[in-house]
Amino acid sequence: MIGFPTILKTKKDWQHAVDYVKESRMNRKELVSELENLRDNVYMNVLKESSKGKDPEEMTPDDFEKAEDPNCEKKRLGISDEEIAAWIQEVSGE
């Protein structure tokens, strides 16, 4: 792969993006933003137990609660928070 990947679907794609940005010094802000999104997007809304019998048309946002998504992108790809933090540090040059 040559250049900055437009689609990041594998762990190898993420590593390539980090390597590319480190060498080229381009797309830093974009990659850091993408890495932060990868790190932070781990929750989904699920219906509270007390709201399960409620009519869907009567439901409000209060009927849902955040729960960790076991199938979020970073878990699916096998990327840890430590790896993401290291990548952000590498890209930021800190």
N, C-alpha and C positions, 0 to 999 in steps of 0.2 A: 504494500500500500504506500502511496506517495501523497504527501501533504496531510492536511488536517482532516480527519474523518468527519463526514457530515452525519453519519449514523453510527452510534456507539452501542452495539448490540452484544459484544463479548468482552471478557476481561482483557483479552489481547488488544481489542480496539481501544479500550481506555488506556492501556499501557502505551500503545503507539501514540495516542494523542498527547500524553504527558511527555514522551520522548521528543515528539515533534516540536511542542511548544518550548521545551527546554533548549533545543538546538536553534530554532528559528526566532525565538523571542516574539512570536506573533500569537494572537488569539489567547493571550493569558487570561484576560478578564472573562472571556466566554467559557474557557475551560474550568476556571475556578468556580464560576457560577454553576456549571453543569455538575461538577464534583460535589458542591454543596447541596444541590438538589438530590443527587444520588444518595448522599449521606442522610438527608433529612426526610425524604419521602418514604417513610416506613409505616405510616398509619393508614387505617381505613375506618370508615364509619360503619358501625354495626348496630342493629336494633337492640335496645335495652330489653332485658327479660320482662320487665313490667309493661312493656308496650307491645308485646307479641300478639295480643288479642285485639288490638286496636285497629279500627278501620283505616286503611292506607290514606284515604282522603282527609282524615282528621289528624294525621301525624304532623308533628312540627320538628324542627331541629333538636328540640329537647328530648325527643324520643330515641335519639341515637347517641352513642358514645364512641370515643376513639379506642381502637384496639390495634395492636401491632399486626401488620400484614405479614404472614409467614411466606408470602410469595412476592414480596417487594423485589424490585430490580436488583439491589445490591446482594440480597440473599440468594436470588436466583442465579446470579453470576458468581457467587462465592467471593465477594469482595468485603473485607472487614472495614470497620471504622478506622482502624489503625492504618490500613493501606491508603484509605482516602486522605487521612490527615497527612501522611507522608507525601502523597502525590501533590496535595495543595502546597505543602512546604517546598517541594522541589520546584514546582511551577512558579511559585511566588519568589523564589530565590532567597528565602529566609534561612 
